[in-house]
Amino acid sequence: MFKKILNIKNIAIIMIAIFFLFDRYLKYLALNSEGPRELVKNVFNFSFSKNYNIAFSLKVLSPEALTILIAIIILLLLFYLIYLSKKNYSKHLTLPLLAIILGAFSNWLDRALYLYVIDYFEVLNISILNIADIMITLGVAYLLFSTYIKKRA
């Protein structure tokens, strides 16, 4: 029984949930921090940044409209995930979709509460992001890669 519970899929789901919770905690710390903290000299800093835009700082809509649009997209993805699970469709889609949904939900919570996303990892003084962004990026990358591999097979 214990072996059934701790299979790879369940461990991955737990890890995605932990990343979601860790992202929320780091956002709380960033929001309440007293300034940037250098984690790796000239490479990696922990600092608070307000992001009113979407990926790559693209401005597309007002903060309110963007919050509503993202909520609709998250709900559609959630319904799609539920549909796939009921149809026992390709299990390899479950984890990346879950990572995308939870990452998007974490950023959406920020937009709903503050009208901006809390970013906190500054990399090479070039980009600032959060764990939710990483979850979304990795989920999308996995889906694109697996689709590419399937089409080549």
C-alpha positions as CSV (number, residue, x, y, z in Angstrom):
1,M,0.0,0.0,0.0
2,F,2.8,2.5,0.9
3,K,4.5,1.7,-2.3
4,K,1.3,2.6,-4.3
5,I,1.1,6.0,-2.5
6,L,4.7,6.9,-3.1
7,N,4.9,6.3,-6.8
8,I,6.8,8.7,-9.0
9,K,3.7,10.6,-10.1
10,N,2.5,11.2,-6.6
11,I,6.0,12.3,-5.5
12,A,6.1,14.7,-8.5
13,I,2.7,16.1,-7.6
14,I,3.9,16.7,-4.0
15,M,7.1,18.4,-5.2
16,I,5.0,20.7,-7.5
17,A,2.8,21.6,-4.5
18,I,5.9,22.2,-2.4
19,F,7.3,24.6,-5.1
20,F,4.0,26.4,-5.1
21,L,4.1,26.8,-1.3
22,F,7.8,27.8,-1.4
23,D,7.0,30.4,-4.0
24,R,4.2,31.9,-1.8
25,Y,6.6,32.0,1.2
26,L,9.3,33.7,-0.8
27,K,6.8,36.2,-2.1
28,Y,5.8,37.0,1.5
29,L,9.5,37.4,2.4
30,A,10.2,39.6,-0.6
31,L,7.2,41.8,0.1
32,N,8.3,42.3,3.7
33,S,12.1,42.5,3.1
34,E,14.2,45.5,3.9
35,G,16.1,45.6,0.6
36,P,18.0,43.3,-1.8
37,R,20.1,40.5,-0.5
38,E,23.1,39.2,-2.5
39,L,22.9,35.4,-2.7
40,V,25.7,34.9,-5.2
41,K,28.0,37.9,-5.8
42,N,27.2,39.7,-9.1
43,V,25.0,36.8,-10.2
44,F,22.0,36.1,-8.0
45,N,20.1,38.4,-5.7
46,F,16.9,38.2,-3.6
47,S,15.0,41.4,-4.0
48,F,11.4,42.7,-4.3
49,S,10.1,43.8,-7.6
50,K,6.6,44.7,-8.8
51,N,5.8,43.2,-12.2
52,Y,2.7,44.8,-13.8
53,N,3.2,43.0,-17.1
54,I,3.3,39.4,-18.4
55,A,6.2,37.3,-19.5
56,F,9.3,39.2,-20.7
57,S,7.7,42.4,-19.4
58,L,5.2,42.6,-22.2
59,K,2.3,45.0,-21.4
60,V,-0.9,43.8,-23.0
61,L,-3.8,44.9,-20.9
62,S,-4.7,46.9,-17.8
63,P,-3.9,45.1,-14.5
64,E,-7.6,44.5,-13.8
65,A,-8.3,43.0,-17.3
66,L,-5.1,40.9,-17.2
67,T,-6.2,39.5,-13.8
68,I,-9.6,38.5,-15.2
69,L,-8.0,37.0,-18.4
70,I,-5.5,35.0,-16.5
71,A,-8.2,33.6,-14.2
72,I,-10.2,32.4,-17.2
73,I,-7.1,30.8,-18.7
74,I,-6.3,29.0,-15.4
75,L,-9.9,27.7,-15.2
76,L,-9.8,26.5,-18.8
77,L,-6.5,24.7,-18.1
78,L,-7.9,23.2,-14.9
79,F,-11.0,21.9,-16.7
80,Y,-8.7,20.5,-19.4
81,L,-6.7,18.7,-16.8
82,I,-9.8,17.3,-15.2
83,Y,-11.1,16.1,-18.6
84,L,-7.8,14.4,-19.3
85,S,-7.7,12.7,-16.0
86,K,-11.3,11.3,-16.4
87,K,-10.5,10.1,-19.9
88,N,-7.2,8.4,-18.6
89,Y,-5.5,10.3,-21.4
90,S,-1.8,10.6,-21.7
91,K,-0.5,10.7,-18.1
92,H,2.6,12.6,-19.1
93,L,0.5,15.7,-19.6
94,T,-0.7,15.8,-16.0
95,L,2.4,17.0,-14.3
96,P,3.4,19.8,-16.7
97,L,-0.2,21.0,-16.7
98,L,-0.3,21.0,-12.9
99,A,3.0,22.9,-12.8
100,I,1.6,25.5,-15.2
101,I,-1.7,25.8,-13.4
102,L,-0.1,26.2,-9.9
103,G,2.5,28.6,-11.2
104,A,-0.1,30.7,-13.0
105,F,-2.3,30.5,-9.9
106,S,0.4,31.8,-7.6
107,N,1.1,34.7,-9.9
108,W,-2.7,35.3,-10.3
109,L,-3.1,35.5,-6.5
110,D,-0.5,38.3,-6.5
111,R,-2.4,40.1,-9.3
112,A,-5.8,39.6,-7.5
113,L,-4.3,41.0,-4.2
114,Y,-1.9,43.7,-5.4
115,L,-2.5,44.2,-9.2
116,Y,1.1,43.1,-9.8
117,V,3.2,40.0,-9.5
118,I,5.8,39.8,-6.9
119,D,9.2,38.8,-8.4
120,Y,12.2,38.2,-6.2
121,F,15.1,36.4,-7.9
122,E,17.3,38.8,-9.8
123,V,19.7,37.0,-12.2
124,L,22.8,38.8,-13.5
125,N,21.1,42.2,-13.0
126,I,19.3,41.3,-16.3
127,S,16.1,39.4,-15.3
128,I,13.9,39.2,-12.2
129,L,11.5,36.3,-11.8
130,N,10.0,33.9,-9.2
131,I,9.5,30.2,-8.7
132,A,6.0,30.4,-10.3
133,D,7.6,31.7,-13.5
134,I,10.0,28.8,-13.5
135,M,7.2,26.3,-12.9
136,I,5.2,27.7,-15.9
137,T,8.3,27.8,-18.1
138,L,9.3,24.2,-17.3
139,G,5.8,23.0,-17.8
140,V,5.4,24.7,-21.2
141,A,8.9,23.5,-22.2
142,Y,8.1,19.9,-21.3
143,L,4.8,20.0,-23.3
144,L,6.5,21.5,-26.3
145,F,9.4,19.1,-26.2
146,S,7.1,16.0,-25.7
147,T,4.9,17.2,-28.6
148,Y,8.0,17.6,-30.8
149,I,9.3,14.1,-29.8
150,K,5.9,12.5,-30.5
151,K,5.7,14.1,-34.0
152,R,9.2,12.8,-34.9
153,A,8.3,9.3,-33.8
